[in-house]
Amino acid sequence: MASASFIGAAPGSVPFLTFFSPGRLWAVHLSFAAASNNTYVAGSIAQLYARILAGANVIGIIELALSAAAQQANGDADPAFPGFPVPGGTVLSADVNNGVTVTGVLQRASGVVWYSIP
């Protein structure tokens, strides 16, 4: 069993593990936090997300929303898998809000996966 992680990822895509041979996923932890400052436009709603992808497949996702200045939101997800098979060549990546930044809002995601290569 081994782990791979990313820490403090800002909006964008972050590849963090490539399965060079077939393997298995055992568990995933994803956390996502957002905070607005006084430059955030009150009255608008920022809908934000972070997710972990295995190729094109979503294996963990968190959605948050902020609607005023000086707000904070956070969440975490802990999916567990019974040895989910992963084909060789699959890239695990973090997608934080599809790279979309929001003026006055800080977004950061972190995650870890536990995997094995049989």
Stockholm file with secondary structure:
# STOCKHOLM 1.0

chainA/1-118         MASASFIGAAPGSVPFLTFFSPGRLWAVHLSFAAASNNTYVAGSIAQLYARILAGANVIGIIELALSAAAQQANGDADPAFPGFPVPGGTVLSADVNNGVTVTGVLQRASGVVWYSIP
#=GR chainA/1-118 SS CEEEEEEEECSEEEEEEECSSCEEEEEEEEEEEEEECTTSCTTSCEEEEEEEEETTEEEEEEEEEECSTTCEEEEEECCEEEEEEECTTCEEEEEEGGGCCBTTEEEEEEEEEEEECC
#=GC SS_cons         CEEEEEEEECSEEEEEEECSSCEEEEEEEEEEEEEECTTSCTTSCEEEEEEEEETTEEEEEEEEEECSTTCEEEEEECCEEEEEEECTTCEEEEEEGGGCCBTTEEEEEEEEEEEECC
//
